[in-house]
């Protein structure tokens, strides 16, 4: 029996993104070491949204 292995990038793909200025589907995601979210267990990801591929940085909680 094999286990399904997922990455955060794969789990973000296809998810709906909504902010005050942009709404759409996440079409690509990659870890972004440049941005910093202040809080425990939060990683930064650079995501592209929609067909016009606007870029945003989001924080993802990765632990308890």
C-alpha positions in Angstrom: 0.0 0.0 0.0 1.4 3.5 -0.8 0.6 6.8 0.8 -0.3 9.9 -1.1 2.3 12.6 -0.5 1.3 16.2 -0.9 3.2 19.5 -0.8 1.7 22.8 0.3 2.2 24.1 -3.2 0.1 21.3 -4.6 -2.6 21.8 -2.0 -2.8 25.5 -2.8 -3.4 24.9 -6.6 -7.0 25.3 -7.6 -8.0 26.9 -4.3 -10.1 30.1 -4.4 -8.4 33.3 -3.3 -10.2 36.5 -2.3 -9.0 39.8 -1.0 -10.3 43.4 -1.1 -8.6 43.9 -4.5 -8.5 40.5 -6.2 -10.5 37.3 -6.5 -9.8 34.1 -8.5 -8.3 30.7 -8.5 -4.7 30.0 -7.5 -2.9 28.7 -10.6 0.7 28.5 -9.3 2.4 28.6 -5.9 6.0 28.5 -4.6 7.6 29.0 -1.2 8.8 32.6 -0.8 11.7 33.0 1.7 11.8 36.8 1.2 8.5 37.6 2.8 8.1 37.3 6.6 4.9 36.7 8.5 5.3 37.3 12.2 3.9 34.4 14.0 4.8 30.9 15.0 4.6 28.2 12.3 3.7 30.4 9.4 5.4 30.1 6.0 5.2 32.5 3.1 4.1 31.5 -0.4 4.1 33.4 -3.6 0.9 32.6 -5.5 -0.4 33.6 -9.0 -4.1 34.1 -9.3 -6.4 33.9 -12.3 -5.8 33.9 -16.0 -4.0 37.3 -15.8 -1.7 35.7 -13.2 -1.6 38.5 -10.7 0.9 37.8 -7.9 0.3 37.9 -4.2 2.1 36.7 -1.1 0.1 34.6 1.4 0.9 33.1 4.8 0.2 29.5 5.5 0.1 28.0 9.0 2.1 24.8 9.0 1.9 23.6 12.6 0.1 23.9 15.8 
